[in-house]
């Protein structure tokens, strides 16, 4: 059974940092491209970042460029989203996604507030 689990969310002050993790089971996460999405309350889910299987190709949504970094540890089967200089508008539920498997995790909540 394919499962994804996100972790690392929490409450942080504006300007702070968090690192989210995405781990998988039931499949080899290292063999798949991974996306991070986020969904603020009452709004649509939006793509935040993408990483290919090797980690050499990444892409970011404009609102997070220069502040977020996606990376992966294929040996341990984990994908990360490093988030710096967080802003209140980054508040959302964050999800990792494996497009080719149509697999989603339950999400991890990020709240940026003073």
N, C-alpha and C positions, 0 to 999 in steps of 0.2 A: 504494500500500500504506500503510495506516494504521500509524503507529508513534508510540510515546511513549517518552521517555527522561527518567529522573529523575537528578538530580545534587545534590551538596552535602552528602551524608552524611559521617560520620566519627566519630572518637572525641572526646568532650568530657567535661569534668569536671562533676559536679553543680553546678547554678546557671549553667552556661554557655549559649551560644546557637549555633544553626545556622540557616542559611537554605537550604531545599531548593528546587530548581527543577524544573519539568516543561515540556518542550518537545515539540512534536508535528511530524510530517511526514506528507505524503500527505493532509492534510485541513486545514481552517481551524480551528485550535484556538479562535480567538476566537469562533466561532459556537456553542460548546458549553458546557454546564454541566460543571464539573469537581469531582471528589471526590479527597481524599487519604485513603488507608487506611494502616493499619500492621498488621504481623503479628509479634508476639514469637515467638521460637523455641518450638515446641511448642504454640502457642495459635492460636486462630482469628483470621482477619483481621477488623479492626474499622474502622468509619468514623471518621475523625478530624475532617474539615472538608469543607465544601461551599461552592462559589461559583457564582453564576449568571453568565450571559453578560456582563452589564454590569459585574459586580463589586459592585453595590449591595446584593445580598442574599447574606449569608454565614451559616453555621451551624457550630457546633462541638460535639463530644462533650464531656460534662461534665468528664472528667479533664483536658482541655486548655484549657478556657475561661479566659480571662484571661492565658494564657501563650503560646498559638499565635495567629498571624494569617495568614489566607489572603488572597491578593491576586492580581491578574492584570495583565499588560501586553498588551493586545490588539493594540497596534501591532506588537509583536515576537513575539507568539504564545507567551507564557510565563506559567505560573501558579507562584506562589511559596507556600511555607509557612515563615513566620518562626517559629522556635521559641525561646522564652526561658525562663529559669529551669528548665532541663531537669533531670529527675529520673531516677534509675536505672530506674524503671518505664516510662520513655519509650523504652527500648532496644527496637528492633524494625527490621524491614525496612519501609521506607516506599514506598508505591506511589501513583502518580496514575492516575486512572481517568476515562474518558469514558463515562458510563452509556449514552448513546444509541447508541454505537458498540460497546459491549462491549469496549472497548480498554483494555489494561493495559500499563504499562511493566514493565521487568525489576526495578525497585526500586533503592533506595539504602539502605545499612545505616547506622543510627544507633546508636552505643553510648555510653551515659552511665555513666561509671565513674571513680572516683578512683584 
